[in-house]
Amino acid sequence: MRTLAVLLLAVCVATAAELRVGTGAVKITPPPGAPMAGYYYNRAADGVHDDLWAKAIVIDAGGERAAIVACDISGLPRPVIEQARREIEKDPGIPPGRVMISATHTHTGPVVLSGPTRYNLQGEMLRIGQQYAADLPKRIAEAVRQAASAVKPARVAAGRGREDSLTFNRRFFLKDGTVGWNPGKRNPNILRPAGPIDPGVPVVLFEAPDGKAMAAHVNYALHLDTVGGTEYSADYPYTLSRLLAQARGDDLLTLFSIGCAGNLNHIDVNWTDRQKGHNEAARIGTVLAGEVLKTMKRLEAMPAGSLRARSTTVELPLAQVRPEDLEWARRITPTFGTDKPAPFMDLVRAFKFADVAERKGAPLEAEVQVIALGDELAWVGLPGEIFTEHGLALKTASPFRYTVISELANGSLGYVPDRRAYPQGAYEAESARCGPGSGEMMVDAAVRMLVELRQAK
């Protein structure tokens, strides 16, 4: 009996020693003049406040590997993801289904051109944008190669902080019975928020056996649209990363991914101060860094376990578009990028109608991906700007103690409201290319895979 106990102990020690982790970071800041993403008008970048990065964490458990990547980009088109995954599959040899690539959704990053686009680009701005998009997959793959070549023994811990003073639901019930989007500070017509927030701050920390911090994955459900202007910036994750490195060591790589924040932003309608610019981004990053550092004091060590991954493609119904809608859109869309563009919401609806009609009835294909390490920690990737109600439902239904959900992962399908939001209207629902029930379909798919991976531990 004693011999058996010794053997079991040896197996456990060997399994624990099998966890290895590596990190990589590649600069992806475009040259000046590139088109900037995030709004319904053209902007050419004219400076750099802070560089943009593709950051990667490669996890190796018992010879099984997976990569988690986040890019300081507004959104990554599916063809760019697929090309990056092909590069990664060639070298360092990680299969596409084990590579999760997300965009942080910074609004002070470049447009990543791929196929039809609402941006009416010409000349040098178009040339720079096309070259950038062509080069980006190789840069993303290089970050993963760096991480894979640097793997070394590690241990992992996870925790969940709470920060409810930074993120706000930007949809509100108004006194006239409608739902408004970003209705303005101290607007007397506001009744109450039309939905919840997700204050959770999941933190996954990878350390060397001697306790030296190697990588932190921080996730938070808050839009990255605090800066504006024409300088490249990673927005508030820039300050977050800088402060965590100052506190835990310069070698710490902080990989930030955005949670389900499709209907959340940083605007506090009860606070009269202007909330825009680099100072506001620094304030948010500082407060968030403080919560992450507090959370790091109470992290739970994750027991050694196997690394598993699954993904599935969910076919989402299209939003309804009538023939008269498309005819109207054909008159509106050419005004984009001109001196006299159509009103904002007209542009929103027109581009949505055009995009949906372009599919000729073919459903939107959404990859839902799950990666699990052991039986207590899992990552989920969803390819759109997901309403926070979906994220909260998924966390509640997950059988894992810690479930980190990254939106805008492995694609960018636009807004994914919950069923209740569609008849309410306002910007996100009016913009959504997918039809009612789409988000719930993705949540169901993710939960099924989480349960399967939990049972396969």
Residue, then its C-alpha position, 0 to 999 in steps of 0.5 A: m500500500r505504501t508503494l502505491a502511495v509513493l507511486l501516486l505521489a510521484v505521478c502527481v509531482a511529475t504532472a505538476a512539473e509538466l506545466r510550462v508557460g512562455t510569453g511573447a510580444v510583437k509590436i504591431t503599431p502601423p506607420p503614420g497615415a494608416p486609417m483608424a478604426g472605431y467610428y463612422y468617419n475616416r481618421a488618419a493616424d498622425g502620431v503614437h501615444d503608446d505602441l500597439w502590441a500582439k501579446a501571446i501566452v503559450i501553455d504547455a501541459g504534458g506536451e499539449r499546447a495552446a496559445i492565448v493571444a490578444c491584439d491592440i486592435s478594434g476588431l480582427p476579420r476572420p480571414v486575418i485570424e485564419q491566416a495567422r492560425r495557418e502561420i502558427e500551425k506551421d511554426p510552432g506547430i499549434p493546431p488552429g483549434r488551440v489558438m485563441i486570438s482576440a482583439t482588445h477593441t481599442h478605438t485608437g488602433p488601425v482599421v484592419l482591411s479584409g473584404p468589403t468595408r464601410y471605410n471609403l479609403q483612397g490613395e496613401m491611406l488605402r495603400i498603408g491599410q492594405q499593407y498593414a492587413a497583409d503583414l499582420p498575420k505574420r506579426i501575430a504568429e511571431a508573438v506565438r513563436q516567441a512564446a513557444s520558444a520561451v516556455k519554462p516550468a510554471r505554476v498558475a493561480a486564478g482569482r476574481g476581483r470586483e470593480d464596479s466604479l468604472t463600467f456602466n451600461r450605456r443603454f437607458f430606459l427614458k421617460d418617453g418609453t424608449v430605450g436610449w443609447n449614451p443619452g448624455k450626462r445628467n440627462p433629466n429624461i433618464l429613468r434607469p439603466a436598461g441592463p446590468i454591468d459585469p464588475g468581475v475582474p478575472v485574473v490568471l497569473f503564471e509564475a515561475p517556481d521561484g515565485k517570479a511573475m511571468a504573465a498575467h491575463v486580465n479580463y474586464a468588460l468595458h469598452l476601450d473608447t476613452v481616448g479618441g483623437t488621432e494618436y495610436s494608443a492601446d487605451y486603458p490597458y496601456t496604463l494597466s500593463r505599465l503599473l502591473a510591471q512596476a509592481r510585479g517586475d519588468d518581465l511581467l507580460t500583462l495580456f488584457s482581453i475585453g469581456c462581454a462589453g457590447n452594451l457597456n462603456h465608461i461614461d458615468v451619466n451622474w458625473t459631470d466631468r468630461q470623460k475623454g482623452h489620455n488622462e481618462a484612460a490613465r485613470i481607468g487603467t490605474v483603478l483597474a490595476g489597483e483591483v488586480l493587485k489586490t486580487m493577486k493577494r488572494l489568488e487560488a493555486m490551480p491544481a495541475g491538470s490536462l490541457r483541452a480545447r474545443s471549438t464549434t461553428v454556430e450558424l447565426p440567423l441574419a437580421q431581417v432586411r426588406p427590399e426597400d431597406l436595401e434600396w434606401a441603403r444604396r442612397i445613403t452609403p455613398t455619403f460616408g467619407t464625404d464632406k456631407p455624410a448622412p446622419f449617424m444612425d442613417l449610416v449605421r442602418a445603411f451599412k447594416f442593410a448592405d452587409v446583410a444583403e451581401r450574404k444573400g441569405a447565408p447565415l453568419e458563421a460564429e466560432v465559439q471556442v473553449i480552452a480548459l486547464g485542469d478542472e477549475l480554469a477555462w477560457v471562452g472566445l466569442p466572435g463579436e461585441i457581446f452583450t454583458e447579459h450573455g457573459l453573465a449567463l455563461k459564467t453562471a452556467s459554466p462548471f468551472r470555478y474560473t471562466v474567462i470570456s473574451e469577446l471579439a475572439n477569432g472574428s468580428l461579427g459586430y454587436v450581439p444583443d440579447r433577445r430583449a434588446y432587439p425590440q427596444g432598438a437603439y444603436e447596438a440593436e439597430s447595428a446588429r447583423c445577426g438576428p434575435g437569439s444569436g447570442e443565446m445560441m453561442v452561450d448554449a454552444a459554449v456551455r455544452m463544450l465547457v461541460e464536455l471538457r469538465q467531464a473529460k478532465 
